[in-house]
Amino acid sequence: MEKKKTKKPNHQAKVFSFKYLLFDLVRLWTWWQVLLWWRPNVKYDGKEAKKKIWGKGIIVSNHVAWNDPFILMCAFPYRRLHFMFMKELIKNKFQEWVYRYVFLSYPIDRDNPSFSSMKFFADYVKGGNLLGLFPEGHITTDGEVASYKGGAALIAYLSDTPIVPVYHLKRTNILRTTRMVVGKPFNVKEKIGPVLNQEKLNAVCEELHAYELELEKICLASIKKKR
């Protein structure tokens, strides 16, 4: 008897899809505005960080302003970047539709995220999507990178997907470029191992946060070199 061939999941991003038509149109419309107004300047922490992500992936970044999702998209212009947002922003069904189909974003209870919602996003990533997250959970106004919550690490563990950290320096002058540093992939599953518990998850979050601070130093050092 011939063995049945099992179909491998397709983790390649489609260049064009009617499902993402609205998002692609909005992205094209806002792209030139982002490049003109915020002028993203992307650096990389070595060759490994420069590798393009063509399959499933999770991007995490510090959160400094409302426009961070648009800025983050500039570091990965070749992919559609999906996001999660706090459910309090939804006031009606139309707003929910706009978030889902125009901005590729899904609601979550920021204060009490359930395991089922984490599983939903993990399965979403497994489907070949690139998910953008802000693990601080809120916008910081003091310029410091706040401690990371465990949601991003948990999703990465459940989906067996490396995290790519990005540091974004808040621009204080409109004449300056918006500086970002993309880090090396961070393998949560490998660091935690086969058994997951809260202690290990907290340790991974602390390690990821420490690496984010290293990316901050790289970013600030690149500015000093130009002076």
Sequence and secondary structure as in RCSB ss.txt:
>XXXX:A:sequence
MEKKKTKKPNHQAKVFSFKYLLFDLVRLWTWWQVLLWWRPNVKYDGKEAKKKIWGKGIIVSNHVAWNDPFILMCA
FPYRRLHFMFMKELIKNKFQEWVYRYVFLSYPIDRDNPSFSSMKFFADYVKGGNLLGLFPEGHITTDGEVASYKG
GAALIAYLSDTPIVPVYHLKRTNILRTTRMVVGKPFNVKEKIGPVLNQEKLNAVCEELHAYELELEKICLASIKK
KR
>XXXX:A:secstr
              S  GGGHHHHHHHHHHHHHHHHHT EEEEESSHHHHS   SSEEEEE   STTHHHHHHHH
STTS EEEEEEGGG  SHHHHHHHHHTS EEEE SSS  HHHHHHHHHHHHTT EEEE TT S  SSS      S
HHHHHHHHHT  EEEEEE   S TTS EEEEE   B HHHHH SS  HHHHHHHHHHHHHHHHHHHHHHHHHHHH
H 
